[in-house]
Structure formats: structure tokens, C-alpha cells
Amino acid sequence: MIKVSHVRRVLGFIVLTVFAATALHANTPDAGVQTLALATQSDSLDLDELSDRIANTKAVGLLSKLSMKRDVDKLEKDLRAFHGGTARHTLDQLKERYDLMVHNLLVQIQDKDAALAGDVARVRNQLWKRLANPDEFAQTVG
């Protein structure tokens, strides 16, 4: 079983990385071709490997990583409340926060670690589906 703190770190950095990859691919001349290529790649989600890559990337500074962790912890808390029936936010509102966090990360890494940004973009939707599903959320986050 993956440690909860490790999963939180993974979720935080994945969330922020996803939007950067989206922005990177959307702003290139061959965006449609690249998007199609991403869609045909395996969508397996290896949180441990991706977490290590995000934690070790030089594309994001330490203070930014700490800020991301704070945002991820708050999102995780709110998702836990949502799944527990005590939410103050709708799932759509939580999804917007997820998307914004990912966007902010992608802005930081799009030019400095394009391979990582692409990998995060590849698993972005799969990760959100896991977070939005109560059973998978419990397995992913603990």
C-alpha cells in the first residue's frame, strides 16, 4: 500500500503538471496531431514513478512545491468531505480547483520539462476520475 503522504505529494504535483502539458500542446502548430498521439498512448497511472519525477524536477522551485502541497492538501480534504457527504463544495467546483492547480504547474514546467508535462497530461483525466469516484479515492488517497 502506498503511504498517504506519498500519495498526497503525487496528487499535488500531478495536478499542477497536467495543465502545463495541456497548454504546451495547445500552443504548438501540430497540437491536433500531438493530442491524438497522447490519446493513443497507454493511460496507465504509475503514481510512484510520476511522483518521483515531479518531486525531482528542477522545473519547479522549492517554494512553489510547498505551495502546491498546501493546495493539494486542501483539495484532498475537500474531496474527502465531498465523498463523506459533508461537502461545502460541489464536485464541479472541486474539478475547477483541480484544473487550476494543474494549469499553474504546467505554466511553470512547460518549457523546462516537456516530457514530464506530457506524461502528466496523459494521465490527467484518469487521475481525476479516480479522485471523483468515492471507492477509487479511498484506494488512491487512503
N, C-alpha and C positions, 0 to 999 in steps of 0.2 A: 504494500500500500504506500502511496506517495504521501509524504508528510504535508500537512496542511500549510505550513509556512512556505514550503517549496511551491505548492500549487498556487498560492496567493502571488508569489513572485512571478511565476509563469503567466498567470492570468493578467497581471498588471502590465507586463512588458508586451505580451501578445496584443492586448487591447490597443496599446499605443502604437504598435508597429503596423497593425493592419491598415489604418487609414493612410499611412505614409506610402505603403505599397500601392494602394488604390490611386492615390494622387500621382505617384510616379508613373504608373501605367496609363492613366487617363491623359497625361500631358505629353505623351510621346506620339510621333507620327503614325506608328503602327499599333496603336492602342488596341484596336479590334483584334488584330492577329495575336497580340500578346495575351489578351484576355482569353481568347479561345485556347491558346496553348496552356494557360494556367488552369482552365476548366478541365482540360483533358488529363492533367497530371493526377497522380494519386492524391486523394484527400485524407490520407491517414494523418492522425493527430498524435505526434510524439511530444507530449508536453515536457518531458525531461530534457530531451535534446534541444528543443526550441528554447526552453528556459535558460539553459546554459549559454546558448548563443546570444540571447538577448542580454543576459547578465554580463557577458564578457565583451559585448560590442563596445568599441571606442566611439561609436557614433552618438552615444548618449552620455552626457556628463553625470557625475555622481549626484549632484543636486536635483537634476531632472529625474533621475531614477528614484530618488527618495520621494519626490513629489508624486510621481506615478504610483508608487507603492501606497501612499496615503489615499489617492483617488481610487485605487483598486480595492483597498480595504473597505472604503465607504460603499463602493458598488457591491462588493460581496455581502456586506452587512444588509444592504437594502434588498438584494436578491434573496437573501436568507429570510428576511421579513416577508417578502412577497410570497415565497413558497410556503411560509408558515402561516399565511393568512392574516398577518398583522401589518401589511404594507401601507405606507403613506404615498407610494408612487405606483403608477400603472406599469405594466410590462413595456409598453411603448415608450414611456418616459425613461425607463432603465436602459432600453435599447439605444435611445438617443445619447445617453451618457456614455455607453459603451462605444458607440460610433465616434463620439467626440474625443474620447481618450485615445482611441486608435489613430484618429486623424492627427492629433497633436504629436504622437510618437512618429508617425510616418513623415511628417514635416521635418522632423529632426534627422531622420536616418535616410531619407530617400536618395540623397546624393552621396552618402558616406558608406552605406551598407545595403546596396540594392538587392543582393542575393537574399539577405535576411528579410528585407521588406517584401520581396516576392513570396517567400515561404510563409510569412505571416498572412499575407493576402490570400494565399491558397487555402488556409485553414480557418480564416475569419468567420465564415458563415457556420461552419461545423462547430466551432467553439461556442458561438452564440446559441446555437440550438441546444448544446449541452447545458449551458447556463440557464436557458429559459425552461428546460424540462426539469421538473422537481426531482425525479429519480436520478437523472444523469447529473444534475447539480450536486446532489448529495454524494455521488460517487466521485465526481471530479474535484470538489472542494472539500468534502468530508464533513 
